[in-house]
């Protein structure tokens, strides 16, 4: 069970000092000069069960950090082995989204942005090796990662190809030939969810609503050329 999140956004902003007074009618124009808002991002969400919580989310006001692009495993390993003094939001290709990579990054960054990658690993599965193990199933899923049932320490967002290109451009501008980000561009992630701890606790606090197998529905529209489906049908 879970609680729907609010204001799921990724905002890339320019770090700037405004040394002039801003009239109320100019506020939106100034905002648009500083901020670029991405609303098509797919966030990692928070889920609970009877014993624990899984997934991830942000604090109520979101999290902010300077953008830093890690393009391959070598860059990720070098970054993870270096002491970080700034709050950093790392962007990595989605093909590198593995248990090992997340374990290296989640405790030293404020957020992870996944960039759409054309070369995804074959046979990736976030499920367990035996998805129906409670019913006596034997292991049959050789590409299992169990990442669907993990509690992450940092928020994670997946961006589309267009937004990914903009984030990479901003992150590279931050480097400006140096080994560490200079802090020109930052990102603000918001994916706050009230769900926490476990299902009994969340229900007792009134922050969760039970799924119960009845809150998912769909409508099948008419299919052109098939006269047997002339009206939409509910499932």
C-alpha positions in Angstrom: 0.0 0.0 0.0 1.1 3.5 -0.6 0.2 7.2 -0.6 0.2 9.2 -3.8 2.9 11.7 -3.8 2.6 15.4 -4.5 4.4 17.8 -6.9 6.7 15.2 -8.5 9.2 17.5 -10.2 12.8 17.8 -11.1 14.0 21.4 -11.2 17.3 22.5 -12.6 18.3 25.9 -11.5 21.2 28.4 -12.0 22.9 29.4 -8.8 22.8 33.2 -8.9 22.9 36.2 -6.6 20.1 38.7 -7.5 21.5 42.1 -6.6 18.4 44.1 -7.6 14.9 44.5 -6.4 12.2 42.5 -8.2 8.8 43.9 -8.8 5.9 41.4 -8.2 5.0 41.3 -11.9 8.6 40.4 -12.7 8.8 37.5 -10.3 7.7 34.9 -12.9 10.1 36.2 -15.5 13.0 36.0 -13.1 11.9 32.5 -12.1 11.9 31.4 -15.7 15.4 32.8 -16.2 16.7 30.8 -13.3 14.7 27.6 -13.2 13.9 24.8 -15.7 11.2 22.5 -14.5 10.9 18.9 -15.7 7.5 17.3 -14.9 7.8 14.2 -17.0 10.3 12.5 -14.6 9.5 9.1 -13.2 10.3 9.0 -9.5 11.1 6.1 -7.2 8.1 5.9 -4.9 7.6 4.7 -1.3 5.7 1.5 -0.5 5.1 -0.3 2.8 4.2 -3.8 3.8 3.4 -5.4 7.2 7.1 -5.3 8.4 9.0 -2.6 6.6 9.1 0.1 3.9 10.7 -0.1 0.4 11.4 2.4 -2.4 12.4 6.0 -1.8 11.2 9.6 -1.5 12.4 13.1 -0.5 11.9 15.2 2.5 8.7 17.4 2.5 10.5 20.3 0.9 12.5 18.2 -1.5 16.3 17.9 -1.7 18.8 20.2 -3.6 22.4 19.7 -4.7 24.9 20.7 -7.4 24.7 18.6 -10.6 27.5 16.1 -11.3 27.6 13.8 -14.3 29.1 10.3 -13.9 29.2 8.8 -17.4 30.6 5.3 -16.7 31.6 2.8 -14.0 35.2 4.2 -13.9 33.8 7.7 -13.1 31.4 6.3 -10.5 34.2 4.3 -8.7 36.5 7.4 -8.7 33.7 9.5 -7.3 32.8 7.0 -4.6 36.4 6.8 -3.5 36.8 10.6 -3.0 35.6 12.5 0.0 32.8 14.9 -1.0 32.4 18.2 0.7 29.4 19.6 -1.3 25.8 18.4 -1.6 25.8 16.7 -5.0 23.1 15.4 -7.2 24.6 12.8 -9.5 23.3 12.0 -13.0 24.1 8.5 -14.4 23.0 6.6 -17.5 20.1 4.3 -16.6 22.0 1.3 -17.9 24.3 1.7 -14.9 21.4 1.5 -12.4 22.5 -1.6 -10.5 22.6 -2.7 -6.8 26.3 -2.2 -6.7 26.2 1.3 -8.1 23.4 2.5 -5.9 25.2 1.1 -2.8 28.2 3.1 -3.6 26.3 6.4 -4.2 23.3 6.5 -1.9 25.1 7.5 1.2 27.3 10.3 -0.3 24.8 12.1 -2.6 21.5 13.9 -2.0 19.9 12.3 -5.1 20.4 10.2 -8.2 19.1 11.2 -11.6 18.8 8.4 -14.1 19.4 9.5 -17.7 17.6 7.6 -20.5 20.0 5.2 -22.0 19.7 3.5 -25.4 21.8 0.5 -24.3 19.9 -1.1 -21.5 21.1 -4.5 -20.1 19.4 -7.5 -21.5 17.1 -9.4 -19.2 17.0 -6.9 -16.4 14.5 -7.8 -13.6 13.9 -5.9 -10.4 12.1 -8.9 -9.0 13.4 -11.7 -6.8 14.8 -15.0 -8.1 11.6 -16.7 -7.0 8.8 -14.1 -7.3 6.2 -16.6 -6.0 8.4 -18.1 -3.3 5.7 -17.7 -0.6 3.7 -20.2 -2.6 6.4 -22.7 -2.8 8.0 -21.6 -6.1 11.5 -22.6 -6.9 14.1 -20.0 -8.2 13.6 -19.5 -11.9 14.5 -15.8 -12.5 18.2 -15.7 -13.4 18.4 -11.9 -13.9 16.8 -11.0 -10.6 18.1 -8.0 -8.7 15.5 -7.7 -5.9 15.8 -3.9 -6.3 12.0 -3.6 -6.2 12.1 -4.6 -2.6 14.9 -2.4 -1.4 14.7 0.7 0.9 16.8 3.4 -0.7 18.6 6.2 1.3 18.3 8.8 -1.5 15.6 9.8 -4.0 15.9 8.5 -7.5 14.4 10.0 -10.7 14.3 8.7 -14.3 14.3 11.4 -17.0 13.4 11.1 -20.7 16.0 11.7 -23.4 15.3 15.4 -24.0 15.5 16.3 -20.3 18.5 14.0 -19.9 20.4 15.9 -22.5 19.7 19.2 -20.7 20.9 17.8 -17.4 24.1 16.4 -18.9 24.8 19.8 -20.5 24.3 21.6 -17.2 26.4 19.1 -15.3 29.3 19.4 -17.7 29.1 23.1 -17.5 29.6 22.7 -13.7 32.9 20.9 -14.2 34.4 23.6 -16.5 37.6 21.6 -16.8 37.9 21.0 -13.0 37.8 17.7 -11.1 34.9 18.8 -8.9 31.7 20.7 -9.7 32.1 24.5 -9.5 28.4 24.9 -8.5 26.9 26.9 -11.4 23.9 24.6 -11.9 21.9 22.6 -9.3 18.9 20.4 -9.1 15.9 20.2 -6.8 14.0 16.9 -6.5 10.6 16.7 -4.9 8.8 13.4 -4.4 7.6 13.6 -0.8 5.4 10.8 0.5 3.8 10.4 3.9 4.1 6.6 3.9 6.8 5.4 6.3 8.0 2.6 8.6 5.4 -0.2 7.8 1.8 -0.7 6.9 0.3 -1.0 10.4 2.1 2.2 11.5 1.1 4.1 8.4 -2.6 3.1 8.7 -2.7 4.0 12.3 -1.3 7.5 11.5 -3.9 7.9 8.8 -1.3 8.5 6.1 -2.0 5.4 4.0 -5.0 3.8 2.3 -5.1 0.0 1.6 -4.9 -1.1 -2.0 -6.9 -4.3 -1.2 -6.8 -5.5 -4.9 -9.7 -3.2 -5.8 -8.1 0.2 -6.6 -6.7 -0.8 -10.0 -9.0 -0.7 -13.0 -8.8 -0.1 -16.8 -11.0 0.5 -19.8 -10.5 -1.3 -23.1 -11.5 1.0 -26.0 -13.1 -0.1 -29.3 -10.6 -1.7 -31.7 -10.9 -0.6 -35.3 -11.8 -3.5 -37.6 -13.2 -5.7 -34.8 -17.0 -5.5 -34.7 -17.1 -7.7 -31.6 -15.7 -4.8 -29.6 -18.1 -2.0 -30.4 -18.4 -0.6 -26.9 -15.7 -0.1 -24.2 -15.5 -2.8 -21.6 -14.5 -2.6 -18.0 -12.1 -5.1 -16.5 
